[in-house]
Amino acid sequence: MTYEIDEGQEEVNSVVAPDTPLPKDLLEHLESRKKQRKEVIDTTEKLSRFFVGWSLNSTGFFIAKFLLLAGGGVNYWLAVSLCFSVCSVGSFAGLTGFRVNYNSDGLEVDNMQNIFKSAAGLVTAGTVTWLATKDYQYFEGLTRETAAQINQDIQTIEKQYPQADPWLGIGLMVFFLAAALGIIFKGGSRN
C-alpha cells in the first residue's frame, strides 16, 4: 500500500497545544524528590571516595609494615616506594578532568580543583609513608645505639680483664639474652 502525497494538498494546520500545568503540590513533591535524590547521590559519592582513599592508604601502610617486619633495612626503600605508590593512586585518578590550554587569550585552565585534590592526596600519601616507616627508623636508631654501647662496654671490660676474653664474651651474651627474655616475659604481667 502506497500513499501518494501531493505537495499542494498537504497543509500544516497543526498547532501545538500548551502543556497542562501540573498541580502545585505535585510540583513541590517532584522538586523535593529531586533534591533528596541529589543529596543521596552526593553523599554516596563522598562515602565511596572516602572508603576508596582509606583502603588505598591502609593497604600501603600495611604493605610497608610487612616489608619492614619481614626484611628490615633490606626492604626499606622498597617499602617506602610501594607505600607511597599505593597511597597516591587515588591522587592521580583525580587528574582525569584537568586540562591546561594556551590560546590567544592566555593560559586557560579547567578543573583546577582536581589539582588541589591531587596535591592533598600526595601530601596524605607522604604522611602515611612517614607514619609507616617512622617506627622502623626509631627502632633502628635505638638498636644502633644499644649495639654501640654494648660494644663499648665489652671493650672496657676486655681492657680491665684481658685473661677472661672469650669467656667474658660468652657470659655477657648469656646475661644479655636472659635479661632480654626476662624483660619480654615479665614486662607484660605488671599489675
Backbone as CSV, one residue per row, in Angstrom:
resi,resn,N_x,N_y,N_z,CA_x,CA_y,CA_z,C_x,C_y,C_z
1,MET,0.830,-1.142,0.000,0.000,0.000,0.000,0.896,1.234,0.000
2,THR,0.689,2.031,-0.964,1.496,3.237,-1.083,0.598,4.455,-0.992
3,TYR,1.164,5.482,-0.472,0.429,6.739,-0.359,1.112,7.763,-1.253
4,GLU,0.332,8.356,-1.991,0.873,9.434,-2.804,0.447,10.739,-2.166
5,ILE,1.428,11.556,-1.900,1.127,12.822,-1.248,1.413,13.934,-2.240
6,ASP,0.440,14.680,-2.439,0.599,15.833,-3.316,1.071,16.995,-2.448
7,GLU,2.133,17.607,-2.863,2.703,18.678,-2.048,1.754,19.849,-1.898
8,GLY,0.950,20.049,-2.850,-0.002,21.147,-2.764,-1.141,20.839,-1.830
9,GLN,-1.442,19.571,-1.644,-2.552,19.178,-0.776,-2.203,19.294,0.699
10,GLU,-0.964,19.061,0.997,-0.588,18.992,2.415,-0.426,20.388,2.985
11,GLU,-1.220,20.676,3.914,-1.107,21.948,4.610,-0.814,21.671,6.073
12,VAL,-0.031,22.514,6.614,0.300,22.342,8.016,-0.722,23.125,8.831
13,ASN,-1.629,22.386,9.433,-2.657,23.008,10.261,-2.475,22.613,11.727
14,SER,-1.355,22.017,12.027,-1.189,21.568,13.390,-0.703,22.700,14.272
15,VAL,-1.308,22.803,15.380,-0.931,23.797,16.359,-0.643,23.028,17.642
16,VAL,0.490,23.340,18.230,0.864,22.651,19.455,0.108,23.290,20.607
17,ALA,-0.625,22.449,21.274,-1.366,22.934,22.432,-0.415,23.003,23.618
18,PRO,-0.523,24.008,24.424,0.362,24.103,25.590,0.072,22.965,26.571
19,ASP,1.161,22.567,27.237,1.013,21.504,28.231,0.118,21.972,29.366
20,THR,-0.569,21.013,29.879,-1.404,21.314,31.033,-0.488,21.439,32.241
21,PRO,-0.567,22.537,32.944,0.329,22.683,34.099,0.000,21.654,35.178
22,LEU,1.086,21.176,35.810,0.915,20.212,36.893,0.426,20.926,38.137
23,PRO,-0.256,20.205,38.974,-0.705,20.826,40.231,0.490,21.267,41.086
24,LYS,0.298,22.298,41.836,1.366,22.894,42.643,1.944,21.901,43.653
25,ASP,1.111,21.124,44.323,1.609,20.166,45.306,2.429,19.062,44.641
26,LEU,2.060,18.670,43.406,2.844,17.668,42.685,4.196,18.245,42.275
27,LEU,4.232,19.488,41.848,5.499,20.137,41.509,6.419,20.233,42.724
28,GLU,5.871,20.584,43.879,6.664,20.671,45.103,7.192,19.297,45.503
29,HIS,6.353,18.285,45.355,6.777,16.924,45.686,7.897,16.462,44.747
30,LEU,7.739,16.711,43.450,8.784,16.329,42.484,10.081,17.069,42.750
31,GLU,9.983,18.347,43.109,11.180,19.135,43.413,11.880,18.614,44.670
32,SER,11.100,18.258,45.683,11.708,17.734,46.911,12.342,16.361,46.660
33,ARG,11.720,15.532,45.827,12.299,14.219,45.490,13.592,14.391,44.698
34,LYS,13.602,15.367,43.798,14.802,15.644,43.006,15.951,16.103,43.912
35,LYS,15.631,16.989,44.858,16.635,17.475,45.805,17.155,16.341,46.690
36,GLN,16.236,15.494,47.169,16.616,14.371,48.022,17.500,13.393,47.256
37,ARG,17.168,13.114,46.014,17.967,12.199,45.195,19.371,12.754,44.963
38,LYS,19.462,14.063,44.715,20.778,14.687,44.534,21.610,14.577,45.810
39,GLU,20.985,14.782,46.969,21.694,14.649,48.243,22.184,13.217,48.459
40,VAL,21.353,12.237,48.118,21.751,10.830,48.261,22.924,10.514,47.342
41,ILE,22.885,11.000,46.109,23.973,10.752,45.162,25.258,11.412,45.648
42,ASP,25.167,12.656,46.130,26.356,13.354,46.639,26.941,12.644,47.856
43,THR,26.083,12.216,48.771,26.550,11.508,49.971,27.204,10.181,49.605
44,THR,26.595,9.457,48.678,27.163,8.178,48.242,28.522,8.385,47.586
45,GLU,28.642,9.439,46.787,29.924,9.724,46.136,31.000,10.066,47.166
46,LYS,30.643,10.880,48.156,31.619,11.247,49.192,32.045,10.024,50.011
47,LEU,31.072,9.180,50.366,31.406,7.978,51.137,32.277,7.015,50.331
48,SER,31.953,6.826,49.072,32.759,5.910,48.261,34.166,6.463,48.062
49,ARG,34.292,7.781,47.865,35.619,8.385,47.724,36.426,8.226,49.014
50,PHE,35.757,8.406,50.167,36.437,8.246,51.450,36.922,6.813,51.636
51,PHE,36.038,5.835,51.382,36.424,4.448,51.613,37.472,3.956,50.624
52,VAL,37.437,4.427,49.396,38.483,4.057,48.438,39.816,4.644,48.885
53,GLY,39.817,5.911,49.273,41.054,6.530,49.756,41.572,5.861,51.010
54,TRP,40.668,5.564,51.941,41.069,4.908,53.183,41.637,3.526,52.904
55,SER,41.009,2.768,52.014,41.503,1.417,51.732,42.853,1.464,51.036
56,LEU,43.065,2.421,50.133,44.381,2.538,49.487,45.452,2.926,50.501
57,ASN,45.142,3.893,51.374,46.124,4.318,52.372,46.439,3.206,53.364
58,SER,45.427,2.483,53.820,45.693,1.409,54.778,46.432,0.253,54.107
59,THR,46.138,-0.010,52.844,46.870,-1.067,52.128,48.336,-0.698,51.987
60,GLY,48.620,0.538,51.599,50.012,0.984,51.501,50.721,0.926,52.841
61,PHE,50.024,1.336,53.899,50.599,1.308,55.247,50.977,-0.120,55.651
62,PHE,50.055,-1.062,55.452,50.324,-2.436,55.868,51.346,-3.131,54.972
63,ILE,51.424,-2.757,53.706,52.476,-3.300,52.837,53.839,-2.862,53.363
64,ALA,53.957,-1.575,53.695,55.232,-1.071,54.221,55.591,-1.740,55.535
65,LYS,54.610,-1.853,56.442,54.882,-2.503,57.731,55.319,-3.952,57.530
66,PHE,54.653,-4.667,56.637,55.006,-6.062,56.389,56.414,-6.173,55.817
67,LEU,56.759,-5.337,54.845,58.092,-5.399,54.250,59.177,-5.060,55.266
68,LEU,58.921,-4.078,56.116,59.907,-3.718,57.133,60.021,-4.795,58.203
69,LEU,58.916,-5.425,58.525,58.943,-6.507,59.506,59.645,-7.734,58.931
70,ALA,59.379,-8.047,57.675,59.943,-9.247,57.055,61.414,-9.082,56.704
71,GLY,61.795,-7.913,56.196,63.161,-7.781,55.706,63.982,-6.691,56.338
72,GLY,63.375,-5.850,57.144,64.111,-4.784,57.807,64.694,-3.779,56.835
73,GLY,65.944,-3.425,57.061,66.618,-2.412,56.260,66.795,-2.796,54.805
74,VAL,66.802,-4.087,54.521,66.948,-4.530,53.134,65.754,-4.058,52.308
75,ASN,64.587,-4.079,52.909,63.363,-3.704,52.207,62.932,-2.262,52.464
76,TYR,63.766,-1.448,53.067,63.332,-0.114,53.467,62.852,0.722,52.283
77,TRP,63.678,0.865,51.251,63.296,1.707,50.117,62.183,1.078,49.290
78,LEU,62.130,-0.247,49.272,61.011,-0.911,48.603,59.710,-0.615,49.353
79,ALA,59.775,-0.664,50.677,58.588,-0.359,51.488,58.148,1.082,51.288
80,VAL,59.089,2.003,51.261,58.758,3.418,51.073,58.122,3.635,49.698
81,SER,58.738,3.097,48.653,58.214,3.339,47.307,56.862,2.664,47.087
82,LEU,56.688,1.441,47.584,55.395,0.768,47.413,54.299,1.457,48.213
83,CYS,54.608,1.854,49.426,53.610,2.529,50.265,53.172,3.835,49.599
84,PHE,54.122,4.634,49.160,53.779,5.909,48.527,53.020,5.689,47.222
85,SER,53.432,4.694,46.444,52.761,4.419,45.167,51.319,3.999,45.369
86,VAL,51.089,3.077,46.288,49.721,2.596,46.518,48.858,3.711,47.099
87,CYS,49.400,4.485,48.023,48.618,5.546,48.649,48.297,6.684,47.681
88,SER,49.118,6.899,46.675,48.898,8.025,45.769,48.086,7.664,44.537
89,VAL,47.608,6.430,44.417,46.804,6.033,43.261,45.562,6.906,43.144
90,GLY,44.877,7.146,44.236,43.683,7.976,44.211,43.971,9.412,43.806
91,SER,45.149,9.913,44.123,45.520,11.281,43.760,45.661,11.438,42.256
92,PHE,46.275,10.455,41.623,46.478,10.553,40.183,45.192,10.295,39.412
93,ALA,44.294,9.521,39.988,43.000,9.287,39.343,42.172,10.564,39.321
94,GLY,42.409,11.474,40.242,41.677,12.726,40.278,42.078,13.716,39.204
95,LEU,43.173,13.458,38.501,43.630,14.379,37.469,42.986,14.126,36.107
96,THR,42.014,13.238,36.028,41.448,12.881,34.736,40.750,14.044,34.047
97,GLY,40.120,14.952,34.771,39.410,16.054,34.129,40.220,17.325,34.015
98,PHE,41.473,17.319,34.422,42.304,18.520,34.415,42.775,18.825,32.991
99,ARG,42.669,20.098,32.586,43.075,20.485,31.242,43.716,21.861,31.298
100,VAL,44.879,21.988,30.639,45.573,23.265,30.532,45.724,23.570,29.049
101,ASN,45.387,24.801,28.665,45.461,25.183,27.273,45.966,26.616,27.192
102,TYR,46.762,26.896,26.181,47.233,28.255,25.969,46.722,28.711,24.617
103,ASN,45.997,29.801,24.614,45.498,30.346,23.355,45.768,31.835,23.324
104,SER,45.150,32.535,22.383,45.420,33.967,22.213,45.006,34.786,23.434
105,ASP,44.050,34.284,24.210,43.620,34.996,25.414,44.544,34.750,26.599
106,GLY,45.423,33.804,26.479,46.328,33.494,27.574,46.164,32.052,28.028
107,LEU,46.593,31.794,29.213,46.534,30.447,29.776,45.114,30.144,30.243
108,GLU,44.609,28.989,29.856,43.257,28.570,30.217,43.352,27.245,30.956
109,VAL,42.805,27.211,32.159,42.879,26.011,32.987,41.466,25.597,33.363
110,ASP,41.157,24.330,33.145,39.851,23.791,33.532,40.040,22.767,34.634
111,ASN,39.086,22.695,35.532,39.071,21.732,36.640,40.285,21.872,37.541
112,MET,40.586,23.094,37.926,41.732,23.371,38.796,41.574,22.702,40.158
113,GLN,40.334,22.485,40.617,40.127,21.860,41.930,40.706,20.455,41.951
114,ASN,40.818,19.807,40.792,41.398,18.465,40.752,42.879,18.489,41.122
115,ILE,43.585,19.548,40.781,44.999,19.651,41.154,45.135,19.771,42.660
116,PHE,44.269,20.559,43.278,44.350,20.718,44.723,43.999,19.418,45.439
117,LYS,43.008,18.699,44.914,42.664,17.402,45.496,43.824,16.424,45.336
118,SER,44.474,16.455,44.173,45.611,15.559,43.945,46.789,15.929,44.838
119,ALA,47.023,17.233,45.005,48.110,17.671,45.894,47.830,17.238,47.329
120,ALA,46.590,17.370,47.755,46.233,16.916,49.106,46.401,15.409,49.227
121,GLY,46.066,14.678,48.180,46.250,13.223,48.190,47.719,12.835,48.253
122,LEU,48.580,13.587,47.553,50.017,13.294,47.609,50.593,13.618,48.984
123,VAL,50.108,14.683,49.607,50.551,15.005,50.979,50.112,13.897,51.932
124,THR,48.894,13.416,51.756,48.402,12.312,52.589,49.233,11.061,52.362
125,ALA,49.577,10.767,51.109,50.406,9.595,50.809,51.780,9.719,51.461
126,GLY,52.357,10.911,51.428,53.643,11.124,52.090,53.550,10.960,53.593
127,THR,52.459,11.453,54.174,52.264,11.317,55.617,52.092,9.857,56.021
128,VAL,51.303,9.118,55.263,51.105,7.691,55.564,52.426,6.941,55.433
129,THR,53.218,7.271,54.411,54.525,6.626,54.234,55.440,6.936,55.410
130,TRP,55.436,8.187,55.853,56.261,8.551,57.010,55.804,7.808,58.260
131,LEU,54.485,7.734,58.476,53.971,7.017,59.646,54.315,5.530,59.595
132,ALA,54.321,4.958,58.394,54.617,3.534,58.267,56.083,3.234,58.544
133,THR,56.961,4.191,58.284,58.395,3.919,58.420,59.029,4.560,59.646
134,LYS,58.313,5.426,60.357,58.954,6.117,61.489,59.299,5.165,62.632
135,ASP,58.458,4.170,62.896,58.773,3.209,63.949,60.042,2.437,63.617
136,TYR,60.157,2.031,62.360,61.351,1.303,61.953,62.591,2.166,62.145
137,GLN,62.512,3.430,61.729,63.671,4.318,61.875,64.017,4.528,63.346
138,TYR,63.012,4.655,64.199,63.253,4.838,65.624,63.956,3.612,66.212
139,PHE,63.413,2.426,65.922,63.998,1.205,66.482,65.358,0.891,65.865
140,GLU,65.577,1.275,64.621,66.885,1.079,64.009,67.922,1.954,64.715
141,GLY,67.577,3.203,64.983,68.489,4.086,65.708,68.750,3.597,67.123
142,LEU,67.695,3.125,67.786,67.830,2.595,69.139,68.725,1.356,69.149
143,THR,68.552,0.493,68.159,69.381,-0.717,68.069,70.843,-0.359,67.841
144,ARG,71.094,0.612,66.989,72.489,1.035,66.742,73.120,1.610,68.010
145,GLU,72.359,2.434,68.736,72.887,2.996,69.980,73.173,1.896,71.004
146,THR,72.263,0.940,71.108,72.450,-0.162,72.060,73.658,-1.004,71.689
147,ALA,73.787,-1.314,70.393,74.935,-2.117,69.942,76.244,-1.378,70.186
148,ALA,76.252,-0.076,69.946,77.476,0.703,70.190,77.807,0.726,71.673
149,GLN,76.798,0.870,72.534,77.033,0.886,73.979,77.541,-0.471,74.467
150,ILE,76.934,-1.562,73.966,77.392,-2.905,74.360,78.813,-3.126,73.899
151,ASN,79.140,-2.719,72.680,80.497,-2.879,72.161,81.494,-2.077,72.997
152,GLN,81.101,-0.873,73.370,81.985,-0.050,74.196,82.177,-0.684,75.577
153,ASP,81.122,-1.222,76.172,81.232,-1.877,77.480,82.102,-3.123,77.399
154,ILE,81.958,-3.884,76.329,82.782,-5.093,76.163,84.249,-4.713,76.026
155,GLN,84.534,-3.666,75.264,85.928,-3.243,75.118,86.500,-2.749,76.439
156,THR,85.672,-2.064,77.230,86.131,-1.592,78.542,86.456,-2.775,79.451
157,ILE,85.589,-3.779,79.465,85.807,-4.960,80.308,87.019,-5.746,79.814
158,GLU,87.192,-5.859,78.500,88.346,-6.595,77.966,89.655,-5.919,78.356
159,LYS,89.648,-4.591,78.431,90.862,-3.886,78.832,91.162,-4.136,80.306
160,GLN,90.120,-4.245,81.129,90.320,-4.467,82.561,90.687,-5.916,82.859
161,TYR,90.113,-6.870,82.139,90.350,-8.298,82.367,90.719,-8.982,81.056
162,PRO,91.923,-8.822,80.586,92.303,-9.391,79.291,92.340,-10.933,79.314
163,GLN,92.535,-11.584,80.460,92.626,-13.043,80.511,91.249,-13.704,80.344
164,ALA,90.155,-12.981,80.592,88.824,-13.576,80.523,88.123,-13.267,79.198
165,ASP,88.896,-12.996,78.167,88.329,-12.516,76.904,87.261,-13.418,76.289
166,PRO,87.512,-14.701,75.960,86.450,-15.477,75.295,85.291,-15.796,76.240
167,TRP,85.626,-16.113,77.495,84.561,-16.485,78.427,83.715,-15.296,78.823
168,LEU,84.322,-14.137,78.857,83.574,-12.930,79.184,82.550,-12.619,78.093
169,GLY,82.943,-12.790,76.853,82.008,-12.562,75.739,80.832,-13.522,75.803
170,ILE,81.121,-14.791,76.097,80.057,-15.784,76.200,79.167,-15.477,77.399
171,GLY,79.760,-15.120,78.519,78.990,-14.796,79.717,78.109,-13.574,79.515
172,LEU,78.661,-12.536,78.893,77.859,-11.344,78.618,76.697,-11.654,77.673
173,MET,76.958,-12.509,76.698,75.902,-12.879,75.761,74.781,-13.611,76.487
174,VAL,75.118,-14.530,77.357,74.105,-15.271,78.112,73.362,-14.319,79.049
175,PHE,74.095,-13.413,79.701,73.447,-12.451,80.595,72.463,-11.558,79.846
176,PHE,72.886,-10.998,78.719,72.001,-10.123,77.937,70.799,-10.882,77.375
177,LEU,71.002,-12.122,76.977,69.896,-12.935,76.473,68.888,-13.207,77.596
178,ALA,69.393,-13.567,78.769,68.499,-13.829,79.897,67.773,-12.548,80.321
179,ALA,68.476,-11.429,80.319,67.842,-10.160,80.694,66.773,-9.775,79.674
180,ALA,67.059,-9.950,78.406,66.078,-9.604,77.367,64.846,-10.492,77.472
181,LEU,65.048,-11.793,77.674,63.904,-12.699,77.817,63.110,-12.385,79.077
182,GLY,63.799,-12.021,80.145,63.108,-11.651,81.375,62.268,-10.395,81.185
183,ILE,62.800,-9.431,80.483,62.043,-8.202,80.226,60.844,-8.495,79.340
184,ILE,61.030,-9.322,78.345,59.931,-9.635,77.421,58.807,-10.358,78.142
185,PHE,59.146,-11.391,78.907,58.101,-12.213,79.516,57.519,-11.615,80.787
186,LYS,58.277,-10.803,81.506,57.751,-10.198,82.734,57.218,-8.795,82.482
187,GLY,57.545,-8.187,81.360,57.113,-6.818,81.065,55.619,-6.706,80.916
188,GLY,54.937,-7.707,80.376,53.512,-7.614,80.141,52.662,-8.033,81.326
189,SER,53.272,-8.583,82.390,52.471,-9.108,83.505,52.462,-8.178,84.711
190,ARG,52.765,-6.905,84.532,52.732,-5.953,85.654,51.294,-5.630,86.003
191,ASN,51.026,-5.472,87.272,49.676,-5.121,87.733,49.661,-3.797,88.411
